[in-house]
């Protein structure tokens, strides 16, 4: 178990230390789970009250908080600092160099001596595996794949032939990268398959969640930009291009050849039609259906997705429909009564 004094952590985080620097910290957790020896964190006043009344020994804070009984580590952004602290207390396990006897490696594959190849892995002809990369087990790396340095393929990740994976990429269990895109033409009463001959290119510092499927291009590449983070159960169709540092949340689906600019956010259970263009810093709300191009910086909601203010007005109007129907019926009844009285 890793331990740090409050002074050591302040040094790691370039934090202002308020209180005793010799207090030993053995873990990091939320206030409701904290025990003596733990560090916790607080961004706002309500969170700080919970942290200050917890059993934690120290609190990571951003803001002008004071405590009578806890050591404080003051930083500009407590949540960013928390992400760094978690890696200090729970560092990623390093690669254990070597190839498990139960792995099968083609004669023409290239594996860096510092890489770890787990049991049941199959590495195809012409594939290359970079330094300190870990294949956990049951991974299939197809012919001519290129996997960079410090990559982690968790159990049963599959890379189809010619897939390109950058450095410091994590792909979680059960994901399939480079499977056939969905392409068919109708011919003489049957659906004839259009063979997909492209590949997938994944940039540096990408993370891909469990059971995600990214199809290879029909021609050319399906591309995932540097720093993009993809949640579980996402489907990305052939020739989609996702920009840098995007956030793609769970159960999102992209139809083919859609392009996203940098820093887009696509919330859960949304669907994007094919051949669309989304600009930089576009946000798509949860369960939205995008059927048109979206310019830079716009937020859209609903199905079909509309600018957020317009969508919210529509939702408010729909919520008022039952009352409106009652009023219309009352008016119709009143008109009938007036007509009857006139007759």
C-alpha positions as CSV (number, residue, x, y, z in Angstrom):
1,X,0.0,0.0,0.0
2,X,1.4,3.4,-1.0
3,X,1.4,6.1,1.7
4,X,2.3,9.8,1.6
5,X,2.6,12.5,4.2
6,X,0.5,15.6,3.6
7,X,3.7,17.6,2.9
8,X,4.7,15.0,0.2
9,X,1.3,15.2,-1.5
10,X,1.4,19.0,-1.4
11,X,4.8,18.8,-3.2
12,X,3.3,16.5,-5.8
13,X,0.4,18.7,-6.4
14,X,2.1,22.1,-6.0
15,X,-0.7,22.7,-3.3
16,X,-0.8,25.1,-0.4
17,X,-0.5,23.1,2.8
18,X,-2.6,24.3,5.7
19,X,-1.9,22.3,8.8
20,X,0.4,19.5,9.9
21,X,2.7,18.3,7.1
22,X,3.6,15.1,8.9
23,X,0.2,13.5,8.8
24,X,0.4,10.2,7.0
25,X,-2.3,9.5,4.3
26,X,-3.0,5.9,3.3
27,X,-5.8,6.4,0.8
28,X,-8.1,8.7,-1.1
29,X,-11.9,8.4,-1.1
30,X,-15.3,10.2,-0.9
31,X,-16.3,11.8,2.5
32,X,-19.0,9.2,3.1
33,X,-16.4,6.3,2.9
34,X,-13.5,8.1,4.5
35,X,-11.7,6.8,7.5
36,X,-8.8,8.0,9.6
37,X,-5.7,8.3,7.4
38,X,-7.7,9.0,4.2
39,X,-7.6,12.1,2.0
40,X,-10.9,13.4,0.6
41,X,-11.8,16.4,-1.5
42,X,-14.4,19.2,-1.7
43,X,-15.2,21.7,-4.5
44,X,-18.1,23.6,-3.0
45,X,-19.3,24.6,0.4
46,X,-21.9,21.8,0.8
47,X,-19.2,19.2,-0.2
48,X,-16.7,20.8,2.3
49,X,-19.2,20.5,5.1
50,X,-19.5,16.8,4.5
51,X,-15.7,16.4,4.2
52,X,-15.0,18.4,7.3
53,X,-17.4,16.3,9.4
54,X,-16.1,13.0,8.0
55,X,-13.4,10.8,9.5
56,X,-10.8,11.8,6.8
57,X,-7.5,13.2,8.0
58,X,-7.1,15.7,5.2
59,X,-9.1,17.5,2.6
60,X,-8.2,18.5,-1.0
61,X,-9.9,21.9,-1.5
62,X,-10.3,24.6,-4.1
63,X,-11.6,27.8,-2.4
64,X,-11.3,29.8,0.8
65,X,-12.2,27.0,3.2
66,X,-10.9,26.7,6.7
67,X,-11.0,23.7,9.1
68,X,-10.4,23.4,12.9
69,X,-9.5,19.7,12.8
70,X,-8.4,18.7,9.3
71,X,-5.2,19.4,7.2
72,X,-6.1,21.2,4.0
73,X,-4.4,21.0,0.6
74,X,-5.5,24.0,-1.4
75,X,-5.3,23.8,-5.2
76,X,-6.8,25.7,-8.1
77,X,-9.0,22.8,-9.1
78,X,-9.8,20.1,-6.6
79,X,-11.3,17.7,-9.2
80,X,-8.2,17.9,-11.4
81,X,-6.0,17.4,-8.4
82,X,-8.2,14.4,-7.3
83,X,-7.5,12.7,-10.7
84,X,-3.8,13.1,-10.1
85,X,-4.0,11.9,-6.5
86,X,-5.8,8.7,-7.5
87,X,-2.9,7.8,-9.8
88,X,-0.5,8.3,-6.9
89,X,-2.4,6.0,-4.6
90,X,-3.5,3.5,-7.3
91,X,-0.7,3.5,-10.0
92,X,-1.3,1.4,-13.1
93,X,0.5,-1.9,-12.9
94,X,3.6,-1.8,-15.1
95,X,4.1,-4.3,-17.9
96,X,5.8,-7.5,-17.0
97,X,8.0,-8.1,-20.0
98,X,7.6,-11.4,-21.8
99,X,5.3,-13.6,-23.9
100,X,3.1,-16.2,-22.2
101,X,3.7,-19.8,-23.4
102,X,0.0,-20.0,-24.3
103,X,0.2,-17.0,-26.8
104,X,0.7,-17.6,-30.5
105,X,3.0,-15.1,-32.3
106,X,3.5,-15.2,-36.1
107,X,7.2,-15.4,-37.1
108,X,7.0,-12.0,-38.9
109,X,5.5,-10.1,-35.9
110,X,7.6,-7.6,-34.0
111,X,7.2,-7.3,-30.3
112,X,9.2,-4.9,-28.1
113,X,11.1,-6.8,-25.4
114,X,9.5,-4.6,-22.7
115,X,5.9,-5.6,-23.8
116,X,3.7,-8.1,-22.0
117,X,1.8,-10.6,-24.0
118,X,-0.7,-12.5,-21.9
119,X,-2.2,-16.0,-22.3
120,X,-4.3,-16.9,-25.3
121,X,-3.1,-13.9,-27.4
122,X,-2.7,-14.3,-31.1
123,X,-0.5,-11.9,-33.0
124,X,-0.6,-12.0,-36.8
125,X,2.0,-11.8,-39.4
126,X,3.6,-8.3,-39.8
127,X,2.0,-6.9,-36.6
128,X,4.1,-4.8,-34.3
129,X,3.7,-4.2,-30.6
130,X,5.3,-1.2,-28.9
131,X,7.3,-0.7,-25.7
132,X,5.7,-1.4,-22.4
133,X,2.4,-2.3,-24.1
134,X,0.2,-4.9,-22.3
135,X,-2.0,-7.5,-24.0
136,X,-4.0,-8.8,-21.0
137,X,-5.1,-12.1,-22.5
138,X,-7.3,-13.5,-25.2
139,X,-6.4,-10.6,-27.5
140,X,-6.3,-11.1,-31.3
141,X,-4.0,-8.7,-33.1
142,X,-4.5,-9.2,-36.9
143,X,-2.0,-9.0,-39.7
144,X,-0.1,-5.8,-40.2
145,X,-1.6,-4.1,-37.1
146,X,0.5,-1.3,-35.5
147,X,0.2,-0.9,-31.8
148,X,2.2,1.9,-30.1
149,X,3.9,2.3,-26.8
150,X,2.3,2.0,-23.4
151,X,-1.0,0.7,-24.8
152,X,-3.3,-1.5,-22.7
153,X,-5.6,-4.0,-24.4
154,X,-7.8,-5.5,-21.8
155,X,-9.2,-9.1,-22.0
156,X,-10.6,-10.2,-25.3
157,X,-10.1,-7.0,-27.3
158,X,-9.9,-7.8,-31.0
159,X,-7.9,-5.7,-33.5
160,X,-8.7,-6.7,-37.1
161,X,-5.9,-6.5,-39.7
162,X,-4.2,-3.2,-40.4
163,X,-5.6,-1.4,-37.4
164,X,-3.4,1.5,-36.2
165,X,-3.2,2.3,-32.5
166,X,-1.3,5.2,-31.2
167,X,0.6,5.6,-27.9
168,X,-0.9,5.4,-24.4
169,X,-4.2,4.1,-25.6
170,X,-6.5,1.9,-23.4
171,X,-9.1,-0.4,-25.0
172,X,-11.4,-2.1,-22.5
173,X,-12.6,-5.7,-22.5
174,X,-14.6,-7.1,-25.4
175,X,-14.2,-4.2,-27.8
176,X,-13.8,-5.0,-31.5
177,X,-11.7,-2.6,-33.6
178,X,-11.8,-2.8,-37.4
179,X,-14.6,-5.2,-38.1
180,X,-16.5,-4.9,-41.4
181,X,-18.5,-1.8,-42.0
182,X,-22.2,-2.3,-42.8
183,X,-22.2,-2.0,-46.6
184,X,-24.6,-3.8,-49.0
185,X,-26.1,-3.3,-52.5
186,X,-29.4,-4.8,-53.7
187,X,-28.8,-7.0,-56.7
188,X,-31.3,-9.5,-58.3
189,X,-33.4,-9.9,-55.1
190,X,-30.4,-10.3,-52.8
191,X,-28.3,-8.0,-50.6
192,X,-24.8,-8.2,-52.0
193,X,-21.9,-7.4,-49.6
194,X,-19.6,-4.5,-50.4
195,X,-16.3,-5.7,-49.1
196,X,-14.7,-3.2,-46.7
197,X,-11.0,-2.7,-47.5
198,X,-10.1,0.2,-45.2
199,X,-8.8,0.2,-41.7
200,X,-9.1,2.0,-38.3
201,X,-6.6,4.6,-37.0
202,X,-6.7,5.5,-33.3
203,X,-4.7,8.5,-32.1
204,X,-2.6,8.9,-29.0
205,X,-4.1,9.0,-25.5
206,X,-7.5,7.6,-26.6
207,X,-9.6,5.5,-24.2
208,X,-12.2,3.1,-25.5
209,X,-14.8,1.5,-23.2
210,X,-15.9,-2.1,-23.0
211,X,-17.9,-3.8,-25.7
212,X,-17.5,-0.9,-28.2
213,X,-17.3,-1.7,-31.9
214,X,-15.5,0.5,-34.4
215,X,-15.8,-0.5,-38.0
216,X,-13.0,-0.2,-40.5
217,X,-13.4,2.1,-43.5
218,X,-15.0,1.0,-46.7
219,X,-12.0,2.7,-48.3
220,X,-9.5,4.6,-46.3
221,X,-9.7,5.0,-42.5
222,X,-12.2,5.3,-39.7
223,X,-10.4,7.8,-37.5
224,X,-10.5,8.4,-33.7
225,X,-8.6,11.6,-32.8
226,X,-6.0,12.2,-30.2
227,X,-7.3,12.4,-26.6
228,X,-10.8,11.3,-27.4
229,X,-12.6,9.2,-24.7
230,X,-15.3,6.7,-25.7
231,X,-17.6,5.0,-23.2
232,X,-18.9,1.5,-23.2
233,X,-21.3,0.0,-25.8
234,X,-20.6,2.6,-28.5
235,X,-20.9,1.8,-32.3
236,X,-18.8,3.8,-34.8
237,X,-19.5,2.9,-38.4
238,X,-17.2,2.9,-41.4
239,X,-15.3,6.1,-42.4
240,X,-16.5,8.1,-39.4
241,X,-13.9,10.7,-38.4
242,X,-14.0,11.8,-34.7
243,X,-11.8,14.8,-33.8
244,X,-9.4,15.4,-31.0
245,X,-10.4,15.4,-27.3
246,X,-14.1,14.5,-27.9
247,X,-16.2,12.8,-25.2
248,X,-18.5,10.0,-26.5
249,X,-20.8,8.6,-23.9
250,X,-22.5,5.2,-23.6
251,X,-24.8,3.6,-26.2
252,X,-24.1,6.2,-28.8
253,X,-24.3,5.2,-32.5
254,X,-22.7,6.9,-35.5
255,X,-23.7,6.0,-39.0
256,X,-21.1,6.0,-41.7
257,X,-18.9,8.9,-42.9
258,X,-20.0,11.4,-40.3
259,X,-17.3,13.8,-39.2
260,X,-16.9,15.4,-35.8
261,X,-14.7,18.4,-35.0
262,X,-12.5,18.7,-31.9
263,X,-13.9,18.9,-28.4
264,X,-17.4,17.6,-29.2
265,X,-19.5,16.0,-26.5
266,X,-22.1,13.4,-27.5
267,X,-24.3,12.3,-24.6
268,X,-25.7,8.9,-23.9
269,X,-28.1,7.0,-26.2
270,X,-27.8,9.5,-29.0
271,X,-27.8,8.5,-32.7
272,X,-26.1,10.4,-35.6
273,X,-27.1,9.8,-39.2
274,X,-24.5,9.3,-41.9
275,X,-22.5,11.8,-43.9
276,X,-23.0,14.6,-41.4
277,X,-20.6,17.2,-40.3
278,X,-20.4,18.4,-36.7
279,X,-18.2,21.4,-36.0
280,X,-15.8,22.1,-33.2
281,X,-17.2,22.1,-29.6
282,X,-20.6,20.8,-30.5
283,X,-22.7,19.3,-27.7
284,X,-25.4,16.7,-28.4
285,X,-27.8,16.1,-25.5
286,X,-28.8,12.6,-24.3
287,X,-31.2,10.5,-26.4
288,X,-31.0,12.9,-29.3
289,X,-31.3,12.0,-33.0
290,X,-29.0,14.1,-35.2
291,X,-30.1,14.3,-38.8
292,X,-28.4,17.5,-40.0
293,X,-25.0,19.3,-40.0
294,X,-24.3,21.3,-36.8
295,X,-22.1,24.4,-36.8
296,X,-19.3,25.1,-34.4
297,X,-20.2,25.6,-30.7
298,X,-23.9,24.7,-31.0
299,X,-25.8,22.6,-28.5
300,X,-28.6,20.4,-29.8
301,X,-31.3,18.3,-28.1
302,X,-34.2,16.1,-29.0
303,X,-35.4,14.1,-32.0
304,X,-34.8,15.3,-34.5
305,X,-32.1,17.3,-32.7
306,X,-32.7,21.1,-32.7
307,X,-30.9,24.0,-31.1
308,X,-31.2,23.6,-27.3
309,X,-33.4,26.7,-26.8
310,X,-35.7,25.8,-29.6
311,X,-36.0,22.2,-28.4
312,X,-36.8,23.4,-24.8
313,X,-39.5,25.7,-26.1
314,X,-41.0,22.7,-28.0
315,X,-40.9,20.5,-24.9
316,X,-42.7,23.2,-22.9
317,X,-45.3,23.6,-25.6
318,X,-45.9,19.9,-25.8
319,X,-46.3,19.8,-22.0
320,X,-49.0,22.4,-22.3
321,X,-51.0,20.5,-24.9
322,X,-53.4,18.7,-22.5
323,X,-54.5,22.0,-20.9
324,X,-54.8,23.5,-24.4
325,X,-57.0,20.6,-25.5
326,X,-59.3,21.1,-22.4
327,X,-59.6,24.8,-23.3
328,X,-60.4,24.0,-26.9
329,X,-63.1,21.6,-25.9
330,X,-64.5,24.1,-23.4
331,X,-64.6,26.7,-26.2
332,X,-66.3,24.3,-28.6
333,X,-68.9,23.5,-26.0
334,X,-69.5,27.2,-25.3
335,X,-69.9,27.8,-29.1
336,X,-72.4,25.0,-29.4
337,X,-74.3,26.4,-26.4
338,X,-74.4,29.9,-27.9
339,X,-75.4,28.6,-31.3
340,X,-78.2,26.6,-29.7
341,X,-79.4,29.6,-27.7
342,X,-79.4,31.8,-30.8
343,X,-81.5,29.2,-32.7
